[in-house]
Amino acid sequence: MAAAAASSSTPAAVREMQRDLESQANALSKIQKGTLETPPSPPLPSHISKNHQVRKQYTIQELELVNDEANVYKLIGPVLVKQDLAEAKANVKKRIEYISAELKRMDRALKDLEEKQNSKKESVS
């Protein structure tokens, strides 16, 4: 009787382990799908970052070279609109801060997804 009870509990334990493994594999698949649905990353952030650094350097340098009396224009659609130099400098600095923050946010999000994916892979293995 004891042997029959032990053998009947073994398949139940195996089924329970199989269900647990399947649920972990499904969780890993969901994380991997989330990683694939995010914007492409590896070459892109470094490329964007380099472009951002160059643009940041040259834009600020160019605005510093402009005389206080010079006319500065902003392109809005097909129209050039006259803009105050101080306002132009402030807008450029805000835009650079925004782009920098977005790059950092994307990097953090990618690292978080990679960590989740790696931890699920380790738990499945």
Phi, psi and omega per residue, in radians:
M1 nan -0.745 -3.115
A2 -1.144 -0.632 3.130
A3 -1.170 -0.668 3.128
A4 -1.174 -0.686 3.122
A5 -1.167 -0.688 3.134
A6 -1.165 -0.702 -3.120
S7 -1.257 -0.525 3.107
S8 -1.302 -0.497 3.114
S9 -1.375 -0.446 -3.138
T10 -1.143 -0.835 3.085
P11 -1.095 -0.589 3.102
A12 -1.133 -0.721 3.119
A13 -1.138 -0.690 3.124
V14 -1.140 -0.748 3.112
R15 -1.084 -0.717 3.127
E16 -1.110 -0.749 3.108
M17 -1.124 -0.683 3.133
Q18 -1.140 -0.741 3.099
R19 -1.085 -0.745 3.139
D20 -1.094 -0.780 3.134
L21 -1.112 -0.712 3.115
E22 -1.132 -0.693 3.127
S23 -1.164 -0.667 3.093
Q24 -1.170 -0.677 3.112
A25 -1.146 -0.676 3.088
N26 -1.126 -0.714 3.111
A27 -1.092 -0.720 3.107
L28 -1.112 -0.707 3.121
S29 -1.092 -0.709 3.123
K30 -1.096 -0.748 3.134
I31 -1.125 -0.741 3.137
Q32 -1.131 -0.675 3.075
K33 -1.081 -0.730 3.105
G34 -1.076 -0.647 3.111
T35 -1.170 -0.686 -3.136
L36 -1.243 -0.515 -3.112
E37 -1.374 -0.292 3.097
T38 -1.280 2.769 -3.141
P39 -1.036 2.614 -3.140
P40 -1.009 2.458 -2.987
S41 -2.128 -0.953 -2.859
P42 -0.817 -1.026 -3.130
P43 -1.370 -0.459 -3.014
L44 -1.158 -0.901 -3.107
P45 -1.020 -0.689 -3.135
S46 -1.182 -0.662 3.111
H47 -1.154 -0.804 3.112
I48 -1.093 -0.729 -3.122
S49 -1.085 -0.759 3.118
K50 -1.101 -0.797 3.115
N51 -1.060 -0.722 -3.141
H52 -1.084 -0.761 -3.135
Q53 -1.123 -0.748 3.135
V54 -1.123 -0.836 -3.126
R55 -1.076 -0.740 -3.138
K56 -1.033 -0.855 -3.094
Q57 -1.089 -0.872 -3.050
Y58 -1.279 -0.651 -3.125
T59 -1.130 -0.808 -3.134
I60 -1.146 -0.719 3.122
Q61 -1.097 -0.734 -3.131
E62 -1.129 -0.724 3.132
L63 -1.186 -0.529 3.108
E64 -1.254 -0.465 -3.139
L65 -1.370 -0.321 -3.080
V66 -1.277 2.386 3.065
N67 -1.201 2.722 3.138
D68 -1.120 -0.461 -3.119
E69 -1.563 -0.102 -3.080
A70 -1.208 2.645 3.094
N71 -1.500 2.310 3.098
V72 -2.086 2.335 -3.106
Y73 -2.104 2.596 3.109
K74 -2.054 2.330 3.134
L75 -1.490 2.015 3.088
I76 -2.106 1.812 -3.049
G77 1.119 -2.278 3.132
P78 -1.586 0.127 -3.012
V79 -2.016 2.409 2.994
L80 -1.618 2.160 -3.109
V81 -1.972 2.299 3.130
K82 -1.138 2.435 -3.093
Q83 -2.390 2.577 3.096
D84 -1.203 2.495 -3.107
L85 -1.075 -0.769 -3.137
A86 -1.095 -0.681 3.119
E87 -1.156 -0.692 3.125
A88 -1.107 -0.773 3.119
K89 -1.094 -0.749 3.137
A90 -1.108 -0.734 3.121
N91 -1.100 -0.737 3.136
V92 -1.120 -0.759 3.139
K93 -1.120 -0.716 3.102
K94 -1.098 -0.746 -3.135
R95 -1.116 -0.732 3.126
I96 -1.126 -0.732 3.097
E97 -1.087 -0.735 -3.136
Y98 -1.103 -0.818 -3.126
I99 -1.108 -0.729 3.110
S100 -1.074 -0.764 3.129
A101 -1.118 -0.698 3.128
E102 -1.146 -0.702 3.098
L103 -1.089 -0.746 3.114
K104 -1.131 -0.709 -3.139
R105 -1.111 -0.750 3.125
M106 -1.130 -0.700 3.107
D107 -1.087 -0.762 3.119
R108 -1.102 -0.738 -3.135
A109 -1.104 -0.728 3.114
L110 -1.141 -0.718 3.116
K111 -1.124 -0.714 3.111
D112 -1.080 -0.779 3.117
L113 -1.102 -0.726 3.119
E114 -1.118 -0.704 3.111
E115 -1.122 -0.756 3.101
K116 -1.072 -0.758 -3.122
Q117 -1.118 -0.778 -3.133
N118 -1.151 -0.682 3.141
S119 -1.189 -0.644 3.086
K120 -1.183 -0.691 3.109
K121 -1.074 -0.729 3.139
E122 -1.156 -0.683 -3.131
S123 -1.239 -0.522 3.114
V124 -1.322 -0.635 -3.095
S125 -1.238 nan nan
